[in-house]
Amino acid sequence: MAMLPPSERRCGCENLLIRRRQVFKTFREDIDAVFQRDPAVRSTLEVVVCYPGFHALQFHRLAHKLWQFKWYFIARFISQISRFFTGIEIHPGAKIGHGFFIDHGMGVVIGETAEIGDNCTIYHGVTLGGTSWAKEKRHPTLGDDVVIGSGAKILGPFTVGNGSKIGSNSVVVKEVPDNATVVGVPGRMVLSEEEKQQQAKKQRPDLEHGSLPDPQAQATGLLFEQMRKMEMQINQLKEQQKSLEDQLEVAKTASKGA
């Protein structure tokens, strides 16, 4: 068998070293993401051994690489092994960026054509699902720094903008702009422009799901406020009517005396 020239062997070794460094860099970024967003973590060993979201992500990175090489069956088999051990189902065709963090993770489903940007966070029970049986782009695309609360469903081939936040158990079926906060079924944006700008300035994801606005409570409050104003207007009209009736009675009495 013919030997490769020294220059080509050297180039091949350099490429192998670069790929190996990239793998270790991505591995380190995945660990750092856990430390940045989970205050319960104590050590790197704990992350590597005890975090199913981290395990599922490492399985996926391997399966996705095989998927890119068109080794579809092996890639799907690895994804099913990951699902069995972690309870997290990520299709090997899904594209996931750096610094992705799945907290707890049980019940998470990420579809084949889903795309996830850098530094995103999702909680257990989240679905990035499709709405079509056609072999096309049918799953959502998440921008960078997106946070999705537990149980939320993002359904369809649209984009969730950079820095956006989806409240727990929300169902989102249409595009979300940058730095928006969406809650409810179906999902509705609930933050003012000023609050969006404040959120965009934050250096790390805001995980305060308990402080999300309640659109139903806001709508109910507006209805009660409107009822109160209508009641005040009715009382004013009653007073005006009584005043007019008194004036009419005085006028009738005066006409009879004349």
Rosetta blueprint (number, residue, H / E / L):
1 M L
2 A L
3 M L
4 L L
5 P L
6 P H
7 S H
8 E H
9 R H
10 R H
11 C H
12 G H
13 C H
14 E H
15 N H
16 L H
17 L H
18 I H
19 R H
20 R H
21 R H
22 Q H
23 V H
24 F H
25 K H
26 T H
27 F H
28 R H
29 E H
30 D H
31 I H
32 D H
33 A H
34 V H
35 F H
36 Q H
37 R H
38 D L
39 P L
40 A L
41 V L
42 R L
43 S L
44 T H
45 L H
46 E H
47 V H
48 V H
49 V H
50 C H
51 Y L
52 P H
53 G H
54 F H
55 H H
56 A H
57 L H
58 Q H
59 F H
60 H H
61 R H
62 L H
63 A H
64 H H
65 K H
66 L H
67 W H
68 Q H
69 F L
70 K L
71 W L
72 Y H
73 F H
74 I H
75 A H
76 R H
77 F H
78 I H
79 S H
80 Q H
81 I H
82 S H
83 R H
84 F H
85 F H
86 T H
87 G L
88 I L
89 E E
90 I E
91 H L
92 P L
93 G L
94 A L
95 K E
96 I E
97 G L
98 H L
99 G L
100 F L
101 F E
102 I E
103 D E
104 H L
105 G L
106 M L
107 G L
108 V L
109 V E
110 I E
111 G L
112 E L
113 T L
114 A L
115 E E
116 I E
117 G L
118 D L
119 N L
120 C L
121 T E
122 I E
123 Y E
124 H L
125 G L
126 V L
127 T E
128 L E
129 G E
130 G L
131 T L
132 S L
133 W L
134 A L
135 K L
136 E L
137 K L
138 R L
139 H L
140 P L
141 T E
142 L E
143 G L
144 D L
145 D L
146 V L
147 V E
148 I E
149 G L
150 S L
151 G L
152 A L
153 K E
154 I E
155 L E
156 G L
157 P L
158 F L
159 T E
160 V E
161 G L
162 N L
163 G L
164 S L
165 K E
166 I E
167 G L
168 S L
169 N L
170 S L
171 V E
172 V E
173 V L
174 K L
175 E L
176 V E
177 P L
178 D L
179 N L
180 A L
181 T E
182 V E
183 V E
184 G L
185 V L
186 P L
187 G L
188 R E
189 M E
190 V L
191 L L
192 S L
193 E H
194 E H
195 E H
196 K H
197 Q H
198 Q H
199 Q H
200 A H
201 K L
202 K L
203 Q L
204 R L
205 P L
206 D L
207 L L
208 E L
209 H H
210 G H
211 S H
212 L L
213 P L
214 D L
215 P H
216 Q H
217 A H
218 Q H
219 A H
220 T H
221 G H
222 L H
223 L H
224 F H
225 E H
226 Q H
227 M H
228 R H
229 K H
230 M H
231 E H
232 M H
233 Q H
234 I H
235 N H
236 Q H
237 L H
238 K H
239 E H
240 Q H
241 Q H
242 K H
243 S H
244 L H
245 E H
246 D H
247 Q H
248 L H
249 E H
250 V H
251 A H
252 K H
253 T H
254 A H
255 S H
256 K H
257 G H
258 A L
